[in-house]
């Protein structure tokens, strides 16, 4: 599984923050470094990732900014089954949603996680500085045990070794062979003490009877005194309850008196009271609004009546507006007309000046002006004239120069002769230059020499074997499957031999211990029989009968001695019988152990035979290959080197074939050249190649001379053709000019006249001035018409208003605006009055509804308006209801209380209570004295050891035995569990020893920057321990390393464990939180290199607040993705 995006929508200090983790290119590391200063939220990010995967806990410390129910985390994931885009809310159920807010089963995420729990993920796929330190301490506690270290590193259990040590110490606290303390030893001592107490309990019959009578009499006296005290206490309790009842009866009477004048009122609820208050408030509010509105309407009518009216000007408003629309043009004409008249006069003066320049004074300008199209045509023709004349002159000059160049080239170049056919020779040279047979032969010979040297080295590496490549290839070698089978068989046989040896040693130790225990028990057995026991029992019964008859001290002593002897013989006989049963079980167990021992010996013999068979098979294969005495590793090394040597020999054969082909290609090329050049076939290839090159170069020079003459001839023809075309174009221009200038002042001028351009300019200006003068005359006429239209419209308005002709137009407009404003104000006031009248109707309707609602409520509660306000009536009803409820509650409370008897009032009850309390104190003192006498009598009886004391001792002994049994069973279960776990650790160690240890060794060498060359396993009794190999030689136990080096060792083991786990389950993102706090830059670079290798297997995310680590990560892994958490999102 891979994390593509993490959305911290509302979590901790983050709001709407999204972090993207771009996927790497194929084959590139998937390493991400998240940088941020302290308190930037790195730990929050890891906690958010875990909460997204496994749910936000009920109590979380990340709801300090956003309320708990609003927390939201989102993520985009990719895994083998596809892609997921989900979000997590803080809910008890259904907290996982898709992007459409639809619930998603938790099994979807669990499937992608491969069943990991929160604790499992934190242990196996995360690492921080604290965990790294705990891992180093765990190495110290494990004393370097290889199995424990490999397993704890793979599972992420940094505290495994201390836990195992604690379990072993707990088991040893209960029982360990040869230990003189512990739970089992203490229990045995307690059993011995109980047996001693049982034997110490004794008493005579008469003394026992007397103590029993005294104890019984004391108990009866105590029971009688306690009965009297209990009777007095009951009487006191009744009087105290009566004393509490009397005030309640008085209160009931007061409430009944208060209710009597209100008894006729109906029941009313709090809702009725609230409704009455609401009705009265509504009536007051609506009445006030109606009164206020009447005042407002009167003021609006007064304002409307005070507004002036001007019907005449309002009727003339359309005419005034039409005249106003003409006033702008009138004012503009009045202002602009003098200026336009002056401009027209100036334009006519300029026209007269232009006619004088043209030599046509007094002529009509319109007859001389040319159209725009004609002027444009003439200007274009005039502009092309000089270009056409220049083209004719230039073509003549270029033709002359081309003729001179052709004559010069013919004079300088001899006749090149006819073209020769050298194309075949040139094509052959091109092909030979591309193939380069000489260089190809040189390269092939050099490669052949290199391959021959590597082949000799490969054959020499096969020592002690000697022979040729053909002999090596002809060897019959065992296949990889046979080698793997032999290796597995040998490893299995060694493991079986080790297991059988351990089992034999353990079984032999158990058999020896059982034999020693049996010998000890046999030496301690006596010679008692059942007849001895029966004889002792008969003597005890006879002495008991005599003692009952005599009841003397002598008979008691005789019976005591017989009783002790009978107990001794019974106990000894029971021990003897139990020992017999234990001996039988011991014999059966020993026979079973002997059988297991024989089976283990057979398994050992079988394992040794299997190991010998595997070694013989390897020896036969090695001898067949000429390697006597080689083991499986040497055989594998020889076969690997053999494959390398055969590969090099194949390369040599290919190189020799290349030399042969290159030699043949050079010989064929020399024969072809000799044939084409007419030379002897045995001439040197390089000489033939030089002759061919010289011939082709001479032919190329002749072809170039012919090509230059042909080019110059073609250029001369082109120049001549261009001259003819230029002359034709000039003749065509002359015809067009004559046609365009006909009937104009230009017709009288020659085509080469220099003043033609000036004349065209004057004619152009004359046309422009003539058109401007005509436009000004037209505009002046229109402006005069605009003035007249406004004057006429104004006169009509003044006539309609009855105003004088000299009335200003602004006064008319002011009068119209005043009349329009007054009309608008009147319309606004009318609308306001209508709105107030409508609202008045609504309020009067609401007031009627309130009155009707009051009548309905009053009718239900028996109210009439004559009684006063409805709210006061409802309040009295509520008071009556409350009094009834209080009376009902009092009746319910008095129902279970005792009522006072006749003559019992408050004073008499208080006096009786005081008398009973004094009497009760005396009775309690008497009861306590009787109880003390009873306890003392019972204590004297118990002190001499009655039957209950013996029963107590027996019960305590049985309880102790039951507790001992439970503790022994629990101890055995934990002991067997520890044995099974240690066996699992050994199997895990044996299975992962090679691959995981080798990877951890390489990682440790890198992290220590060469201070250590790796790790190795070293036997230590029945287990193996991990040792570090310093670069200077020797070995160090893992527990003897320095603290910092232990941290590096634990990190190397965790990295190896991650690779090992990635082979058996899908990977999930690995999170590391600033684990390089104690690393220098070199070790940090090595650590980032190892993390980059991890990220080729699965995604790795590193959190840090050290900026320099980002630079180190980029230097070690250029493809790393660095994200700055402090940068704005």
BELLIN-V363442 format. One record per backbone hydrogen bond with DSSP energy under -0.5 kcal/mol. NH is the residue of the N-H (numbers start at 1). CO is the residue of the C=O. Records with the same first field share a line. If there is no record, write none. Layout:
# BELLIN-V363442
NH->CO  CO
This chain:
# BELLIN-V363442
2->78
4->2  76
5->76
6->19
7->74
8->6  17
9->7
10->72
11->14
12->62
14->11
16->9
17->8
19->6
21->4
22->20
28->25
30->1095
31->29
32->1100
33->1121
34->1102
35->33  1123
36->1104
40->37
45->41
46->42
47->43
48->44
49->45
50->46
51->47
52->48
53->49
54->50
55->51
60->58
63->60
70->67
71->67  68
72->10
73->88
74->7
75->86
76->5
77->84
78->2
79->82
82->79
84->77
86->75
87->97
88->73
89->95
90->71
91->89
97->87  95
98->102
99->85
101->98
104->96
108->105
109->105
110->106
111->107
112->108
113->109
114->110  111
115->110
121->117
122->118
123->119
124->120
125->121
127->1071
129->1073
132->128
133->129
134->130
135->131
136->132
137->133
138->134
139->135
140->136
141->137
142->138
143->140
144->139
145->142
146->1024
149->145
150->146
151->147
152->148
153->149
154->150
155->151
156->152
157->152
158->156
160->157
163->159
164->160
165->161
166->162
167->163
168->164
169->165
170->166
171->167
172->168
173->169
174->170  171
175->171
179->176
183->173
184->174
186->182
187->183
188->184
189->185
190->186
191->187
192->188
193->189
194->190
195->191
196->192
197->193
198->194
199->195
200->196
201->197  198
208->204
209->205
210->206
211->207
212->208
213->209
214->210
215->211
216->212
217->213
218->214
219->215
220->216
221->217
222->218
223->219
224->220
225->221
226->222
227->223
228->224
229->225
230->226
231->227
232->228
233->229
234->230
235->231
236->232
237->233
238->234
239->235
240->236
241->237
242->238
243->239
244->240
245->241
246->242
247->243
248->244
249->245
250->246
251->247
252->248
253->249
254->250
255->251
256->252
257->253
258->254
259->255
260->256
261->257
262->259
263->260
265->262
273->269
274->270
275->271
276->272
277->273
278->274
279->275
280->276
281->277
282->278
283->279
284->280
285->281
286->282
287->283
288->284
289->285
290->286
291->287
292->288
293->289
294->290
295->291
296->292
297->293
298->294
299->295
300->296
301->297
302->298
303->299
304->300
305->301
306->302
307->304
314->310
315->311
316->312
317->314
320->316
321->317
322->318
323->319
324->320
325->321
326->322  323
327->323
328->324
330->326
331->327
332->328
333->329
334->330
335->331
336->332
337->333
340->336
341->337
342->338
343->339
344->340
345->341
346->342
347->343
348->344
349->345
350->346
351->347
352->348
353->349
354->350
355->351
356->352
357->353
358->354
359->356
360->355
363->360
365->363
367->364
368->364  365
369->365
375->371
376->372
377->373
378->374
379->375
380->376
381->377
382->378
383->379
384->380
385->381
386->382
387->383
388->384
389->385
390->386
391->387
392->388
393->389
394->390
395->391
396->392
397->393
398->394
399->395
400->396
401->397
402->398
403->399
404->400
405->401
406->402
407->403
408->404
409->405
410->406
411->407
412->408
413->409
416->414
422->420
426->422
427->423
428->424
429->425
430->426
431->427
432->428
433->429
434->430
435->431
436->432
440->436
441->437
442->438
443->439
444->440
445->441
446->442
447->443
448->444
449->445
450->446
451->447
452->448
453->449
454->450
455->451
456->452
457->453
458->454
459->455
460->456
461->457
462->459
463->460
465->462
472->468
473->469
474->470
475->472
477->475
483->479
484->480
485->481
486->482
487->483
488->484
489->485
490->486
491->487
492->488
493->489
494->490
495->491
496->492
497->493
498->494
499->495
500->496
501->497
502->498
503->499
504->500
505->501
506->502
507->503
508->504
509->505
510->506
511->507
512->508
513->509
514->510
515->511
516->512
517->513
518->514
519->515
520->516
521->517
522->518
523->519
524->520
525->521  522
533->529
534->530
535->531
536->532
537->533
538->534
539->535
540->536
541->537
542->538
543->539
544->540
545->541
546->542
547->543
548->544
549->545
550->546
551->547
556->552
557->553
558->554
559->555
560->556
561->557
562->558
563->559
564->560
565->561
566->562
567->563
568->564
569->565
570->566
571->567
572->568
573->569
574->570
575->571
576->572
577->573
578->574
579->575
580->576
581->577
582->578
583->579
584->580
585->581
586->582
587->583
588->584
589->585
590->586
591->587
592->588
593->589
594->590
595->591
596->592
597->593
598->594
599->595
600->596
601->597
602->598
603->599
604->600
605->601
606->602
607->603
608->604
609->605
610->606
611->607
612->608
613->609
614->610
615->611
616->612
617->613
618->614
619->615
620->616
621->617
622->618
623->619
624->620
625->621  622
626->623
627->622
630->627
635->631
636->632
637->633
638->634
639->635
640->636
641->637
642->638
643->639
644->640
645->641
646->642
647->643
648->644
649->645
650->646
651->647
652->648
653->649
654->650
655->651
656->652
657->653
658->654
659->655
660->656
661->657
662->658
663->659
664->660
665->661
666->662
667->663
668->664
669->665
670->666
671->667
672->668
673->669
674->670
675->671
676->672
677->673
678->674
679->674
683->680
688->684
689->685
690->686
691->687
692->688
693->689
694->690
695->691
696->692
697->693
698->694
699->695
700->696
701->697
702->698
703->699
704->700
705->701
706->702
707->703
708->704
709->705
710->706
711->707
712->708
713->709
714->710
715->711
716->712
717->713
718->714
719->715
720->716
721->717
722->718
723->719
724->720
725->721
726->722
727->723
728->724
729->725
730->726
731->727
732->728
733->729
734->730
735->731
736->732
737->733
738->734
739->735
740->736
741->737
742->739
744->741
747->741  744
748->745
749->746
753->750
756->753
759->755
760->756
761->757
762->758
763->759
764->760
765->761
766->762
767->763
768->764
769->765
770->766
771->767
772->768
773->769
774->770
775->771
776->772
777->773
778->774
779->775
780->776
781->777
782->778
783->779
784->780
785->781
786->782
787->783
788->784
789->785
790->786
791->787
792->788
793->789
794->790
795->791
796->792
797->793
798->794
799->795
800->796
801->797
802->798  799
803->798
807->804
812->808
813->809
814->810
815->811
816->812
817->813
818->814
819->815
820->816
821->817
822->818
823->819
824->820
825->821
826->822
827->823
828->824
829->825
830->826
831->827
832->828
833->829
834->830
835->831
836->832
837->833
838->834
839->835
840->836
841->837
842->838
843->839
844->840
845->841
846->842
847->843
848->844
849->845
850->846
851->847
852->848
853->849
854->850
855->851
856->852
857->853
858->854
859->855
860->856
861->857
862->859
863->858
867->864
868->865
873->869
874->870
875->871
876->872
877->873
878->874
879->875
880->876
881->877
882->878
883->879
884->880
885->881
886->882
887->883
888->884
889->885
890->886
891->887
892->888
893->889
894->890
895->891
896->892  893
897->894
904->901
905->903
909->905
910->906
911->907
912->908
913->909
914->910
915->911
916->912
917->913
918->914
919->915
920->916
921->917
922->918
923->919
924->920
925->921
926->922
927->923
928->924
929->925
930->926
931->927
932->928
933->929
934->930
935->931
936->932
937->933
938->934
939->935
940->936
941->937
942->938
943->939
944->940
945->942
950->946
951->947
952->948
953->949
954->950
955->951
956->952
957->953
958->954
959->955
960->956
961->957
962->958
963->959
964->960
965->961
966->962
967->963
968->964
969->965
970->966
971->967
972->968
973->969
974->970
975->971
976->972
977->973
978->974
979->975
980->976
981->977
982->978
983->979
984->980
985->981
986->982
987->983
988->984
989->985
990->986
991->987
992->988
993->989
996->992
997->992  993
998->994
999->995
1000->996
1001->997
1002->998
1003->999
1004->1000
1005->1001
1006->1002
1007->1003
1008->1004
1009->1006
1010->1005
1011->1008
1013->1029
1014->1029
1016->1027
1018->1025
1020->1023
1023->1020
1025->1018
1026->144
1027->1016
1028->1036
1029->1014
1030->1028
1031->1011
1033->1030
1036->1028
1038->1026
1040->1037
1041->1038
1046->1042
1047->1043
1048->1044
1049->1045
1050->1046
1051->1047
1052->1048
1053->1049
1054->1050
1055->1051
1056->1052
1057->1053
1058->1054
1059->1055
1060->1056
1061->1057
1062->1058
1063->1059  1060
1064->1061
1065->1061
1070->1099
1071->125  1069
1072->1070  1101
1073->127
1074->1072  1103
1077->1074
1079->1076
1084->1080
1085->1081
1086->1082
1087->1083
1088->1084
1089->1085
1090->1086
1091->1087
1092->1088
1093->1089
1094->1090
1095->1091
1096->1092  1093
1097->1094
1098->1094
1100->30
1101->1070
1102->32
1103->1072
1104->34
1107->1105
1109->1106
1110->1106  1107
1111->1107
1112->1108
1113->1109
1114->1110
1115->1111
1116->1112
1117->1113
1120->1117
1121->31
1122->1120
1123->33
1125->35  1123
1127->1124
